[in-house]
Each structure stands twice: as structure tokens, then as C-alpha cells.
Amino acid sequence: MLAILGGQFVSHHAGLAKIFTLTAPQLAVAIILYGFAASAVPVWLLLAPRDYLSTFVKLGTIILLALGILALRPTLQMPALTRFIDGSGPIFAGNLFPFAFITIACGAVSGFHSLISSGTTPKLIARESHARMVGYGAMAAESFVAIMAMIAACTLTPGAYFAINSPAGVVELRLQMRPP
């Protein structure tokens, strides 16, 4: 929030705005310099503090989203079962069960991915015994975010949800083909 408020101050201040307004070539050079620094500076000096701070931002966002859902208690518009459960819906053609298991596995794999496939996480764990808590904690956080995303999607009316998530013309075509 302070960055947003400070950014407004900087944008209205003529001298500071010039410093932070970069042309395309200046921005390209800045990205190249950062890329070099990220590859040359040791992990503990560059990435550890950045990842440590971004963890608090991510966890804070998850907590604020959860509190927002609890405070607002949004009405879910999507029915528990839609007429598309047989796989004839506008989103994908196929049965429900392979996609349900793929979705569940995706959350678990993503959480574990944050532990083993990250370049920084293995370097930041002090003891091997911490790996389980970090890996499973990441999976739990990932599944919690997925549940909140599902709640957000289900607050939309079904027609709007299908229209947003379908290629142009698919929803209209399916609705025209629907028997009265």
C-alpha cells in the first residue's frame, strides 16, 4: 500500500518522475543489468532476502483473501452440478473424472514443485528435516488458493463464467443447440 501511495507522490513530483520514467532502451539495459546481478551475486545475498520478503507478501495476500471471503460471505451462483457434467460443456470435451484427478494432482505437484524445483528453496532450508514442512506447507497454501479461486469463479453467474472461459462463439453456439 505504501508503494502505491508513494508511487502517486513520485508521479506528481516532476523531478522524481523523470528518474523513474524509463524509455524502452533504458528499461532493456536495466533488465540486462539485473539479469547479470541475479546470475553473478551469491544466492544468500540477492535471492534469500527478496524471496524471504516476497513470502510475507504472498502469505499476507492469501490471508487477506480468506478474510475477505469470510467477511463478505459471497453468494455462490454456480449450481453444485451443471448440465455440463457429462462432458458436453463449452469448456472442454471429456469426462469429469480424468480432469478432476488432473486438477487435484496439479495442486499437489505445484506445491512440491516449489520445494524441489526451485533454485532457491533448497539453498534456504537450514536442515533437511525442514523440507517436509516447507513442501507440504506449500501444497496446503496452493490448495487453499485454489479453493478461494473456485469460490471467486462460482460467485459469477454460470453464463458469465462460461463466456469468460470459452473461445469466442463457443458458448453462443452451444446455447443455440440446447433443446428448449
N, C-alpha and C positions, 0 to 999 in steps of 0.2 A: 504494500500500500504506500509505503514511503517512496518507493521508486516511481510510482505513478504520480504522486503529488510533486515529488522533486522534478520529475520529467516535465510537468506542466510549467514549473518555475523556470527550468532551463530553456524550454521552448519560447517563453515570453521574454527572456533576457537576451538582448542582441549579441553580446559578447560571448556568452556561454553557448548560445545556439550555433554560432559559427564553428566552435570547437567540435561539437557533436554531430554536425551535419557533414556527412562524408559523400563524396562523389563515388561513382562506380569504381574507378581505378583505385582510389584511396581505400575503399572498402575491401577490394580484392587484395591489396597489399596487407591490410590489417589481418585478413583471414590467413594469408600465407604466413605471416609472422607468428600468429597464434598456433598454426599447424606445426611450424618448426619448434616453437617453445614446447608444445604438447608432446612432441616426439623426442626432444632432447633433454628436457628437465626431468629429474627423477620423479617417480610416482608420488612418493611421500611429500614432495614439495609442492607439486602442482595439482594433482588429481585428488589426493586424500582430503585436503581442506574443502575443495569445491564439491566433491561427492558427499562429504560429511554435511555440509550446509544444505545441499540440494535434497538430502534425505529428509531434513526437517521440513523443507518446503513441501515435499511430496506427502509426507505423513500429515502435515497440517492441513493440506488440501483435502485429503481423504477424510480426516476428522470433521472438517467444516462441511463437506458434502453430506456426511452421515448426520450431523446435527441439523443441517438444513432439511433433510428428508424427514427426520423425526419432528422438527418444529412445524413444517408445512403439512405433513401427512397428506401427500397428493393423492387425488382420486385416480385409480387405475382405470383407463378406458378400454384396454385390450381385454377381451374375454379370456377365460382360462384355456379354452380350446376354440380354435377358429376353424372355419370351413376348409382351411388350407392344410390341416394336419395330415391329409392323405398325400401330400407332396405336389398337389396341383397348383400351388400358390404362385404368386408373381415373383417371389424372391429366388427360389431355387426349385429345380425339378428333382425330386428324390424323396426317399422315405425319411421320416423323422429320426429314426434311431441311429443311423450312421452319423448324422450331423450332430445329434445330441452328445454322443460319445466323443466326437472330434472336438466339440466345444469344451467339454469337461477336461479332456486331455490337454487342450491348448492352455488353459489357465494353469494347470499343474506344471506343464513343461515351461511356460513362461516364467513362473516363479523360480523353478530350479535353474532355468537359464540365467537368471540374474545372479545366481551363485557361481556356477561353474564356467559360464562362457563369457563372463565379464572380465575385462583386463584388469580391473582394479579390485574387485571384491576379494579374490584370493590373497591379494597382497595386503589387504586391510584387516584380515582376520588374524587376531593375535594367537589363537590356539585352534587346532583342528577341531576340538570339541565345540567350538562356536559355530561351525559350519552348518550343523543341523538346525540350530535356531534361526540362523540367517536365511537358509534355504526355505525352510518351512514357513518362516515369517513372511518371506517374500511371496510364497504361494498363497498364504492366507490373505495378505494385502491385495494381491492380484484378484483373488476370487471375490473379495469384498468390493473392489472397484467394479468388477463385472456385474455383481448384483445391483449396485447403485446405477450402473448404466442401463440395466434391464428395467429397473423401476422408472428411470427417466424416459426410456423408449415406450413403456407401457402407459405413461401418462398422456401420450398423444392419442388422438382418435385413430382407430385402425386404418382408415382410408389415408390419412396424412402419413402415417408410418410407412405403409406400403408404397405410397407415392414417392416418398423421400428415398427409399431403399431399392427402388426398381429403376431399370433403364427407361428412358422416355418412351411412352406409348405402351409399355407392357401392362401397366395397371388398367389403363383405359381399355385395352383390347380384352383383358381377362374379364373386366366388369361388363363389357358388351356381350361376351359369350355366356355369361351367367344366366341360367334359366330364371324366369320371373317368379 
